[in-house]
Amino acid sequence: MWRSEMHSTPLFRLRNARWETARRQGVSDLLAAALSAVDRQLAPTPLILGMPQFRSLRSGEARKNQPHGVDEPLPRTGSSMRTSGNRRMTLTIVGGLLAALVALTYYGYRRDMDLARARVSFGSQVIRTPCGLIEYADFGKGPPVLVVHAAGGGFDQGLELAQPSIDSGFRVIAVSRFGYLRTALPADASPMAQADAHACLLDVLTLGQVAVIGGSAGAPSAMQLCLRHPERCSALVLLFPIAFAPGRAQSKPPALFMFVIKTTLHSDFLFWAATKVRETLCSKPFSPRLRRISETPRRRSKRERFR
């Protein structure tokens, strides 16, 4: 009787409720700790290097401003720090190599441009003609030869093309075409107008008939000179000419091709880079390999048969 009355007192019921609450809280803490341990053991390893790993906070470890169970990154381990350091080192090395390559390329470009300007600063003269001011160079002695250069230079390229003629006893007159070096670019720079300018230069130099050599882009005006002024031409030689067969419809080049050509020819750096690539590919170590690649099987068998 006394025991049942004691259990029914308010004080006993309060103590019993407090003990039950504490017991439940302890079980809850034990379950939370066990689940947290299982989560840490079964958590998948991130596939991306350097990705922070996460762990679940216990109920007693939650920060003040974070709700219960919010994930927080684990401290960076030694392996992740080494990976990050290796990545930074790799990027630094690659950046340094690229910077060195850019510096060497710029140095080579400036050096070659200075040499080219120094080369064309002498060896030629500008003469006044009825067709305007024309730059030309006059070298050698013997039968006269008029050399019309291509798109890669002025009179200097003409002299380079005609160097064998100079050594063989010819007088070479190398002209700079319209817009090249010190020859002005008139409103009409067509091959016909350029041919008339060639005739004006021959008149001022008091030359009658000459042999004419036209290379690449210089071939159209060389041909027009012989067509419009046949009495001034004793012979015509075309080197890798830009020419079109008569009587055929002229198709317009593709827009992309014209864009690449104009961009390359209007940029000193791009033209210089293209020249360097050509020189590298045409050097001795590359020439036989390129020839084997470019030759067709039929042409290769014919060359080997006549070897």
Contacts in CASP RR format, 6 or more apart in sequence:
PFRMAT RR
TARGET T0000
AUTHOR 0000-0000-0000
METHOD contacts of the structure
MODEL  1
MWRSEMHSTPLFRLRNARWETARRQGVSDLLAAALSAVDRQLAPTPLILG
MPQFRSLRSGEARKNQPHGVDEPLPRTGSSMRTSGNRRMTLTIVGGLLAA
LVALTYYGYRRDMDLARARVSFGSQVIRTPCGLIEYADFGKGPPVLVVHA
AGGGFDQGLELAQPSIDSGFRVIAVSRFGYLRTALPADASPMAQADAHAC
LLDVLTLGQVAVIGGSAGAPSAMQLCLRHPERCSALVLLFPIAFAPGRAQ
SKPPALFMFVIKTTLHSDFLFWAATKVRETLCSKPFSPRLRRISETPRRR
SKRERFR
6 12 0 8 1.000
7 13 0 8 1.000
28 59 0 8 1.000
29 59 0 8 1.000
32 58 0 8 1.000
32 59 0 8 1.000
33 58 0 8 1.000
35 56 0 8 1.000
36 55 0 8 1.000
36 56 0 8 1.000
36 57 0 8 1.000
36 58 0 8 1.000
39 55 0 8 1.000
39 56 0 8 1.000
40 55 0 8 1.000
40 56 0 8 1.000
43 53 0 8 1.000
43 54 0 8 1.000
43 55 0 8 1.000
45 53 0 8 1.000
46 52 0 8 1.000
46 53 0 8 1.000
49 80 0 8 1.000
49 83 0 8 1.000
50 80 0 8 1.000
50 83 0 8 1.000
50 84 0 8 1.000
52 73 0 8 1.000
52 74 0 8 1.000
52 76 0 8 1.000
53 73 0 8 1.000
53 74 0 8 1.000
54 71 0 8 1.000
54 72 0 8 1.000
54 73 0 8 1.000
54 74 0 8 1.000
55 71 0 8 1.000
55 72 0 8 1.000
55 74 0 8 1.000
56 69 0 8 1.000
56 71 0 8 1.000
57 63 0 8 1.000
57 66 0 8 1.000
57 68 0 8 1.000
57 69 0 8 1.000
57 70 0 8 1.000
57 71 0 8 1.000
57 72 0 8 1.000
59 68 0 8 1.000
59 69 0 8 1.000
62 68 0 8 1.000
62 69 0 8 1.000
62 70 0 8 1.000
66 72 0 8 1.000
109 269 0 8 1.000
109 272 0 8 1.000
109 273 0 8 1.000
112 272 0 8 1.000
113 268 0 8 1.000
113 272 0 8 1.000
119 156 0 8 1.000
120 154 0 8 1.000
120 155 0 8 1.000
120 156 0 8 1.000
120 181 0 8 1.000
123 137 0 8 1.000
124 135 0 8 1.000
124 136 0 8 1.000
124 137 0 8 1.000
124 155 0 8 1.000
124 156 0 8 1.000
124 174 0 8 1.000
124 176 0 8 1.000
124 181 0 8 1.000
124 182 0 8 1.000
125 135 0 8 1.000
125 136 0 8 1.000
125 137 0 8 1.000
125 138 0 8 1.000
126 133 0 8 1.000
126 134 0 8 1.000
126 135 0 8 1.000
126 182 0 8 1.000
126 183 0 8 1.000
127 133 0 8 1.000
127 134 0 8 1.000
127 135 0 8 1.000
127 136 0 8 1.000
127 201 0 8 1.000
127 204 0 8 1.000
127 205 0 8 1.000
128 204 0 8 1.000
129 197 0 8 1.000
129 200 0 8 1.000
129 201 0 8 1.000
129 203 0 8 1.000
129 204 0 8 1.000
130 200 0 8 1.000
130 203 0 8 1.000
131 193 0 8 1.000
131 196 0 8 1.000
131 197 0 8 1.000
131 200 0 8 1.000
131 201 0 8 1.000
132 184 0 8 1.000
132 186 0 8 1.000
132 197 0 8 1.000
132 200 0 8 1.000
133 182 0 8 1.000
133 183 0 8 1.000
133 184 0 8 1.000
134 175 0 8 1.000
134 176 0 8 1.000
134 183 0 8 1.000
134 197 0 8 1.000
134 200 0 8 1.000
134 201 0 8 1.000
135 154 0 8 1.000
135 155 0 8 1.000
135 175 0 8 1.000
135 176 0 8 1.000
135 180 0 8 1.000
135 181 0 8 1.000
135 182 0 8 1.000
135 183 0 8 1.000
136 155 0 8 1.000
136 173 0 8 1.000
136 174 0 8 1.000
136 175 0 8 1.000
136 176 0 8 1.000
136 201 0 8 1.000
137 155 0 8 1.000
137 156 0 8 1.000
137 159 0 8 1.000
137 172 0 8 1.000
137 173 0 8 1.000
137 174 0 8 1.000
138 171 0 8 1.000
138 172 0 8 1.000
138 173 0 8 1.000
138 174 0 8 1.000
138 205 0 8 1.000
139 159 0 8 1.000
139 166 0 8 1.000
139 171 0 8 1.000
139 172 0 8 1.000
139 174 0 8 1.000
140 166 0 8 1.000
140 169 0 8 1.000
140 170 0 8 1.000
140 171 0 8 1.000
140 172 0 8 1.000
141 169 0 8 1.000
141 171 0 8 1.000
142 169 0 8 1.000
142 170 0 8 1.000
142 171 0 8 1.000
143 169 0 8 1.000
143 170 0 8 1.000
143 171 0 8 1.000
143 211 0 8 1.000
144 170 0 8 1.000
144 171 0 8 1.000
144 172 0 8 1.000
144 173 0 8 1.000
144 207 0 8 1.000
144 210 0 8 1.000
144 211 0 8 1.000
145 162 0 8 1.000
145 165 0 8 1.000
145 170 0 8 1.000
145 171 0 8 1.000
145 172 0 8 1.000
145 173 0 8 1.000
145 210 0 8 1.000
145 211 0 8 1.000
145 212 0 8 1.000
145 213 0 8 1.000
146 173 0 8 1.000
146 175 0 8 1.000
146 198 0 8 1.000
146 202 0 8 1.000
146 210 0 8 1.000
146 211 0 8 1.000
146 212 0 8 1.000
146 213 0 8 1.000
146 222 0 8 1.000
146 225 0 8 1.000
147 158 0 8 1.000
147 159 0 8 1.000
147 161 0 8 1.000
147 162 0 8 1.000
147 165 0 8 1.000
147 172 0 8 1.000
147 173 0 8 1.000
147 174 0 8 1.000
147 175 0 8 1.000
147 213 0 8 1.000
147 214 0 8 1.000
148 158 0 8 1.000
148 175 0 8 1.000
148 177 0 8 1.000
148 198 0 8 1.000
148 212 0 8 1.000
148 213 0 8 1.000
148 214 0 8 1.000
148 215 0 8 1.000
148 218 0 8 1.000
148 219 0 8 1.000
148 221 0 8 1.000
148 222 0 8 1.000
149 155 0 8 1.000
149 157 0 8 1.000
149 158 0 8 1.000
149 161 0 8 1.000
149 174 0 8 1.000
149 175 0 8 1.000
149 176 0 8 1.000
149 177 0 8 1.000
149 180 0 8 1.000
149 214 0 8 1.000
149 215 0 8 1.000
149 218 0 8 1.000
150 157 0 8 1.000
150 161 0 8 1.000
150 214 0 8 1.000
150 215 0 8 1.000
150 216 0 8 1.000
150 217 0 8 1.000
150 218 0 8 1.000
150 240 0 8 1.000
151 216 0 8 1.000
151 217 0 8 1.000
151 218 0 8 1.000
151 265 0 8 1.000
152 271 0 8 1.000
153 180 0 8 1.000
153 181 0 8 1.000
154 174 0 8 1.000
154 176 0 8 1.000
154 177 0 8 1.000
154 180 0 8 1.000
154 181 0 8 1.000
155 174 0 8 1.000
155 175 0 8 1.000
155 176 0 8 1.000
155 181 0 8 1.000
156 174 0 8 1.000
156 181 0 8 1.000
158 172 0 8 1.000
158 174 0 8 1.000
159 166 0 8 1.000
159 172 0 8 1.000
159 174 0 8 1.000
161 213 0 8 1.000
161 215 0 8 1.000
161 239 0 8 1.000
162 170 0 8 1.000
162 172 0 8 1.000
162 174 0 8 1.000
162 213 0 8 1.000
165 172 0 8 1.000
165 213 0 8 1.000
166 172 0 8 1.000
170 211 0 8 1.000
173 201 0 8 1.000
173 205 0 8 1.000
173 207 0 8 1.000
173 210 0 8 1.000
175 183 0 8 1.000
175 198 0 8 1.000
175 201 0 8 1.000
176 182 0 8 1.000
176 183 0 8 1.000
177 183 0 8 1.000
177 194 0 8 1.000
177 218 0 8 1.000
177 221 0 8 1.000
178 184 0 8 1.000
178 185 0 8 1.000
178 186 0 8 1.000
178 189 0 8 1.000
178 193 0 8 1.000
178 194 0 8 1.000
178 197 0 8 1.000
179 185 0 8 1.000
179 189 0 8 1.000
186 193 0 8 1.000
191 220 0 8 1.000
191 221 0 8 1.000
191 223 0 8 1.000
191 224 0 8 1.000
192 224 0 8 1.000
192 228 0 8 1.000
194 220 0 8 1.000
194 221 0 8 1.000
194 224 0 8 1.000
195 221 0 8 1.000
195 222 0 8 1.000
195 224 0 8 1.000
195 225 0 8 1.000
195 227 0 8 1.000
195 228 0 8 1.000
195 229 0 8 1.000
196 228 0 8 1.000
198 212 0 8 1.000
198 221 0 8 1.000
198 222 0 8 1.000
198 225 0 8 1.000
199 225 0 8 1.000
199 228 0 8 1.000
199 229 0 8 1.000
199 232 0 8 1.000
202 208 0 8 1.000
202 210 0 8 1.000
202 232 0 8 1.000
208 232 0 8 1.000
209 231 0 8 1.000
209 232 0 8 1.000
209 233 0 8 1.000
209 234 0 8 1.000
210 232 0 8 1.000
210 233 0 8 1.000
210 234 0 8 1.000
211 233 0 8 1.000
211 234 0 8 1.000
211 235 0 8 1.000
211 236 0 8 1.000
211 237 0 8 1.000
212 222 0 8 1.000
212 225 0 8 1.000
212 226 0 8 1.000
212 233 0 8 1.000
212 235 0 8 1.000
212 236 0 8 1.000
212 237 0 8 1.000
213 222 0 8 1.000
213 237 0 8 1.000
213 238 0 8 1.000
213 239 0 8 1.000
214 222 0 8 1.000
214 237 0 8 1.000
214 238 0 8 1.000
214 239 0 8 1.000
214 241 0 8 1.000
215 222 0 8 1.000
215 238 0 8 1.000
215 239 0 8 1.000
215 240 0 8 1.000
215 241 0 8 1.000
216 239 0 8 1.000
216 240 0 8 1.000
216 241 0 8 1.000
216 242 0 8 1.000
217 242 0 8 1.000
218 241 0 8 1.000
218 242 0 8 1.000
219 238 0 8 1.000
219 239 0 8 1.000
219 241 0 8 1.000
219 242 0 8 1.000
219 243 0 8 1.000
220 241 0 8 1.000
220 242 0 8 1.000
220 243 0 8 1.000
222 236 0 8 1.000
222 238 0 8 1.000
223 236 0 8 1.000
223 238 0 8 1.000
223 241 0 8 1.000
223 243 0 8 1.000
225 232 0 8 1.000
225 233 0 8 1.000
226 232 0 8 1.000
226 233 0 8 1.000
226 236 0 8 1.000
244 250 0 8 1.000
263 270 0 8 1.000
264 270 0 8 1.000
264 271 0 8 1.000
264 274 0 8 1.000
265 271 0 8 1.000
280 286 0 8 1.000
281 290 0 8 1.000
282 290 0 8 1.000
292 300 0 8 1.000
295 303 0 8 1.000
END
